């Protein structure tokens, strides 16, 4: 067995060992081998559809984000455009507070990983505060002034 085949088998074994799948009232709950910032597993729900699967977060991404920021700020302006870009890059949509994506049988695993990335990126918007942006901008200006270029 060559090194790339051995690594692929190792990754598949370890990732599969981390993923948990359980049926609940909403469909199949899948805990991805990713973690949220609070240490909880990144969880999605799947429902079987003709030709594949529908994936949703059941609103957990925005719920977690609402603990740190006003999620209504994501509905317009720069933040709304940023969320739309983050989601569209991963093939995910936002509808009535829930993230959604569809996957064929063949693309389920990569779609789940992209969905997890989208959840993480949107969740990290809690770090986007006007204060932090101004502090960051101030640091850039101070550094630029120190270099004589501002």
Secondary structure, DSSP 8 states (H G I E B T S, - for coil): --HHHHHHHHHHHHHHHH-EEEEETTEEEEEEEEE-TTS-EEEEEEEEETTEEEEE-TTHHHHHHHTTS-GGGGGSHHHHHHHHHHHHHTT-EEETTEEEEEEESTTHHHHHHHHHHHHHHHHGGGG--HHHHHHHHHHHHHHHHHTT--
